[in-house]
Amino acid sequence: MWLWILIILVWLGVWLGGTYWYLFGKPSPFSLESLRPPAPREFDQKKRDKVIKQGFSPDKVPKNLDVIVIGSGIGGLTAGATLAKAGKKVLVLEQHDQAGGCCHTYIEKGFEFDVGLHYIGQLHENSLLRIAFDQISEGQLEFQELNQHFDSIHIGQGDEKREYTIISGKYEMKSHLIKQFPDDKEAIETFFKIMKVCAKKTHYLATLKLIPQWISLFLLKSGIANLVSPVFRLSGTCATDYVNTLTSNKDLQVIFAYLFYGVPPKDSSILINALLIHHYKRGAYYIKGGASEIPFHIVRTIQKYGGNCLVRAPVTQILVNEEKTAYGVKVRKGQEEFEIHAPVVVSNCGIFNTLQKLIPPEIHVKPDIQERLNMMKHGRGSFLVFSGFDGTQEELDLVSTNFWLFKNNDMDKSMEDFFALSKEEAPDNIPMMFITMPSAKDPEAKIRHPGKSCMTILTMVKYEWFEEWKDTTVRKRGDEYYNYKMRFAKNLFDWACTLFPKIKDKLVFQDVATPLTNSHYLGAQRGAMYSAEHNLDRFHAEAVARNRCHTPIKNLFISGQDVFSCGIAGALHGGLLCASAVLDHIVYIDLLLLKKKLKRRKAKELAQLAKKKIE
């Protein structure tokens, strides 16, 4: 009897000790000491290019690599910088001619356009996302808070058009919405309660990816998880079904799902839609100096710890040995291929690119790989129109506010009808679009590009409408392709001119990105900037638990949007989750401990300030 008690106590002690060591026993990659005051902004493009446009050659590859990261989007850079700060020598390889993925900007004819970063939320002081950005850039990123009125939503056309405004503020966002929908106060109150639950308990879903999978599945299948929090049920709840229980007001239903990402509300999770709105509750922000500041500073963090980031470095294959273990990659330069070896490979180029294109064919067909691929669907393609104007934002009445335009208030039907159209019908029947003006958001844009303004318009399209040109060369796809994409562009731009009439006569430059463009420059599978589709099936709690950074191939990890969710913040968290998996250490605990330190420091500063005032 006593022997058994002793055995149990010893086992319990070992388990508790092991758990403590796993959570707290390993050194943190993060520290307050690594932060330094932001350096003066670097405006010299040649100096910037040495960091974000360093071309691949074998002699630039660091010796004795620990990790190779495929793709320099924010997910790959976050994983790379975190691992570098943890003592790993990291090489990031980017197929494009500059680093950054959707965080890069491109300059043409004196205009600078953001490609995928239009605004970010949850960057208020001491937020977890802000602390993460500070750590991976070592304090070098600066953020510009946008006007409190950060989004406008237009529904309908002509005399039937209704305009609604979304403002930030811990309490103001909800009260402002109630003012616009006074008859739906209860529905809005309930939705905001759901937003709060989803935001405060999302880390439970992330935990499913960090603990052993069998434990996650046991907690879910036994019902224990649902007893702990409703977030596990909400993640698998259909957005349309849920909001139908709140209100019959179709305009308000659009508001609850207006941040579209290619999936109609009937196929999306209420958790994701709620999180997207909550993301901006405490403010919307832009990067001072433009989106390319993100890769510029994170790459320098990786270099500081002995790593590097090389562009024009398309990875053609992930090297896998007979034991089904990744040990490096093949990189193409001109007509040659070079092997680069490392004990860990992190892929930030999407689940489909990774497991369909880059691993050897004989492994790709194996059941465990196919099972992992079958968990995801291809996302919708993105279509962007980049317009440059001769004139300042004041002269053209451009603002930092974003505009979301919908031709009607039935998102499910309009998206279903649009994606069912033929290739010829589609350009003239676009149901919705998004307008952003990066030059009006960044206060330094006037310094870098004086007298010029720019606008980016985005909508979602079907890859199949452009597929016939997939084997043509970028910028040489022929007149038919050009004329077809310009039909989309003209309709989108004309629609934008109804809001900003002064821009029509001041247009001096226009460029258009189709799904094929996104595939070429971003490596986006089928032109989907949000990567794999963010549908309801993907966010059922059990699917969340199974979709983790580990892959069936040992030492091959997935990072970015396909790990958890879309957008810059979603991809960044994908990078943190991936770094946790590689290190076998939950780096979120380190970030939370830093957050506590910063709160204590802030409280101490406020106390000292109050004391001085009294004296």
KACOR-V771717 format. One line per field, one symbol per residue. burial: b if it has 16 or more other ideal C-beta (glycine too) atoms within 10 Angstrom, else e. A space follows every 50 residues. Layout:
burial=???
//
This chain:
burial=eeeeeeeeeeeeeeeeeeeeeeeeebebbbeeeebeebeeeeeeeeebee bbbbebeeeebbeebbbbbbbbbbbbbbbbbbbbbbebbbbbbbbbebbb bbbbbbeeeebbbbbbbbbbbbbbeeebbbbbbbbbbbbbbebbebebeb bbbbbeeeeeeeebebbbeeeebbebbbebbeebeebbebbbebbebbbe bbebbbbbbbeeeeebbebbeeeebeeeeebbebbbbebbebbeebbeee bbbbbbbbbbbbbbbbbbbbbbbbbbbbbbbbbbbbbbbbbbbbbbbbbb bbbebbbbbbbbbbbebbbbeeebebbbbebbeeeeeeebebebbbbbbb bbbbbebbbeeeeeeeeebeebbeebbebbbbbbbbbbbbbebeebebbb bbbbbbbbbbbbebbeebbeeeeeebbeebbbbbbbbbbbbbebbeebbe ebbbbbbbbbbbbebbeebeeeeeeebeeebeebbeebbebbbebbeeeb eebeebeebbbbbbbbbbbbbbbbbbbbbbbbbbbbebbbbbbbbbbbbb bbbebbbbbbbbbbbbbbbbbbbbbbbbbbbbbebbbbebbeebeeebee eeeeeeeeeeeeeee
//
